[in-house]
Amino acid sequence: MDQHIPVLFQPALDFLAIRPDGIYVDATFGAGGHSRGILHRLPGGRLIAFDADPQAAPRAAAIADSRFTFVSSNFRNLARELDRLGIEQVDGVLFDLGVSSMQFDEPTRGFSFRESAPLDMRIDPLAGASAYDILMQSSERELADIFFHYGQERAARKIARAIVQRRQAGTLPTTTTEFGAMISGLLHRSGQRERIHPATRVFQALRIAVNDELDALRDGLDEAVDRLRGAGRVVAISFHSLEDRIVKHKFREDERLEVITRKPVVPDKEEMERNPRARSAKLRAAQRKVS
C-alpha cells in the first residue's frame, strides 16, 4: 500500500461498495492511494484513473497491474475517454477534489504563498492561462467577481482595484510570496490576529479560476452519472463549500440518483489530528437507481 493515505480513505472505499468484477473510475489519481485501495478490493474487474497533472503519470506507471488503466486527462472528459477505451458503463466513480498535498508542497507549482514561485497554479502546466496571466489580463470587475464568487472574499473590489493600479504602474508582483504579501498588506488589521492568512481566499479563488474547477466538476459529475449502471455509485470528497454545494445539489436534484449520505461524512478527531488538511473534508455518496 502507498505511504500516502488520502483523506477519508476507508469511508470512500466503503461507500463505493466495490463489486469483485466491477468497472471503476478514480477521477483524481493524485498519489494513487485511492486507486491502490480500489484494486486491493477488486479481485477481477477494471479500474480507470484520471489525472490532468502530468506529474501523476510516472506515479501511475508504478502500478503494474493489467486491471489498471491511467488516462492523462481532466475528469471532465470522462465520457470521451471511456468511449475511447470501449467502456459503456461503470459501477462506481470516485472524486477526491481540489489540489493534492503534493501539489501544494511543491513550491514551483505556485499554489502556495508560503514559498516563492511564479504565479502559475495550473494543474496542467501546459494548458490555459496562468494565475499571472489572469491578473494581467482581466478587468477590475472580472477580478472582483473571481475573488468574491470563488474565494468568498468580502474585500474583493478593494483587492481588484489595487491589482489594476499596480498593473498600470508596472509593479504587479510576479511571485507567490510577493503577491501574498501584497494581499496581506491590503487586508491585515493592525492588532488583530487572523484565523487564516489574509491571502488564503484570494489564492483559492485564483486557483479555481485558472483550472476552471467548478465547471469541470459539474461536467465530471454529469458524465459520471450518465455512465453509471443500475446500483452503481458516485462518491465525492470536497474541501470547500463551493465544491460541496455542487455535489450536494447534483446528488439531490438528479432524479436518476438516490442519496446514500443524508449528512456529509467528515473525518474523525484522530484523522484531523494526524492530517490537519482533512479538517474541511466532506464526503457525499449517491447510488444510481435501478430502472
Secondary structure as the mmCIF struct_conf table of DSSP 4:
data_model
#
loop_
_struct_conf.conf_type_id
_struct_conf.id
_struct_conf.beg_label_comp_id
_struct_conf.beg_label_asym_id
_struct_conf.beg_label_seq_id
_struct_conf.end_label_comp_id
_struct_conf.end_label_asym_id
_struct_conf.end_label_seq_id
BEND BEND1 GLN A 3 GLN A 3
HELX_LH_PP_P HELX_LH_PP_P1 ILE A 5 PRO A 6
TURN_TY1_P TURN_TY1_P1 VAL A 7 LEU A 8
HELX_RH_AL_P HELX_RH_AL_P1 PHE A 9 LEU A 16
TURN_TY1_P TURN_TY1_P2 ALA A 17 ALA A 17
TURN_TY1_P TURN_TY1_P3 PRO A 20 ASP A 21
STRN STRN1 ILE A 23 ASP A 26
BEND BEND2 ALA A 27 ALA A 27
TURN_TY1_P TURN_TY1_P4 GLY A 30 ALA A 31
BEND BEND3 GLY A 32 GLY A 32
HELX_RH_AL_P HELX_RH_AL_P2 GLY A 33 HIS A 40
TURN_TY1_P TURN_TY1_P5 ARG A 41 ARG A 41
BEND BEND4 PRO A 43 GLY A 45
STRN STRN2 ARG A 46 PHE A 50
TURN_TY1_P TURN_TY1_P6 PRO A 54 GLN A 55
HELX_RH_AL_P HELX_RH_AL_P3 ALA A 56 ALA A 61
TURN_TY1_P TURN_TY1_P7 ALA A 62 ALA A 62
TURN_TY1_P TURN_TY1_P8 SER A 66 ARG A 67
STRN STRN3 PHE A 68 VAL A 71
BEND BEND5 SER A 73 SER A 73
HELX_RH_3T_P HELX_RH_3T_P1 PHE A 75 ASN A 77
HELX_RH_AL_P HELX_RH_AL_P4 LEU A 78 ARG A 84
TURN_TY1_P TURN_TY1_P9 LEU A 85 GLY A 86
STRN STRN4 VAL A 90 ASP A 96
BEND BEND6 GLY A 98 GLY A 98
HELX_RH_AL_P HELX_RH_AL_P5 SER A 101 ASP A 105
HELX_RH_3T_P HELX_RH_3T_P2 PRO A 107 ARG A 109
BEND BEND7 PHE A 113 GLU A 115
STRN STRN5 PRO A 118 PRO A 118
BEND BEND8 LEU A 119 LEU A 119
BEND BEND9 ILE A 123 ASP A 124
TURN_TY1_P TURN_TY1_P10 PRO A 125 LEU A 126
BEND BEND10 ALA A 127 GLY A 128
HELX_RH_AL_P HELX_RH_AL_P6 ALA A 131 GLN A 137
BEND BEND11 SER A 138 SER A 138
HELX_RH_AL_P HELX_RH_AL_P7 GLU A 140 GLY A 151
TURN_TY1_P TURN_TY1_P11 ARG A 154 ALA A 155
HELX_RH_AL_P HELX_RH_AL_P8 ALA A 156 GLN A 168
TURN_TY1_P TURN_TY1_P12 ALA A 169 GLY A 170
STRN STRN6 THR A 175 THR A 175
HELX_RH_AL_P HELX_RH_AL_P9 THR A 176 LEU A 187
TURN_TY1_P TURN_TY1_P13 SER A 190 GLY A 191
BEND BEND12 ARG A 195 ILE A 196
TURN_TY1_P TURN_TY1_P14 PRO A 198 ALA A 199
HELX_RH_AL_P HELX_RH_AL_P10 THR A 200 ASN A 211
TURN_TY1_P TURN_TY1_P15 ASP A 212 ASP A 212
HELX_RH_AL_P HELX_RH_AL_P11 GLU A 213 ARG A 227
STRN STRN7 LEU A 228 SER A 238
BEND BEND13 PHE A 239 HIS A 240
HELX_RH_AL_P HELX_RH_AL_P12 SER A 241 GLU A 253
TURN_TY1_P TURN_TY1_P16 GLU A 255 ARG A 256
STRN STRN8 LEU A 257 VAL A 259
BEND BEND14 ILE A 260 ILE A 260
BEND BEND15 ARG A 262 LYS A 263
STRN STRN9 VAL A 265 VAL A 265
HELX_RH_AL_P HELX_RH_AL_P13 LYS A 269 ARG A 274
HELX_RH_3T_P HELX_RH_3T_P3 PRO A 276 ALA A 278
TURN_TY1_P TURN_TY1_P17 ARG A 279 SER A 280
STRN STRN10 LYS A 282 ARG A 288
HELX_LH_PP_P HELX_LH_PP_P2 LYS A 289 VAL A 290
#
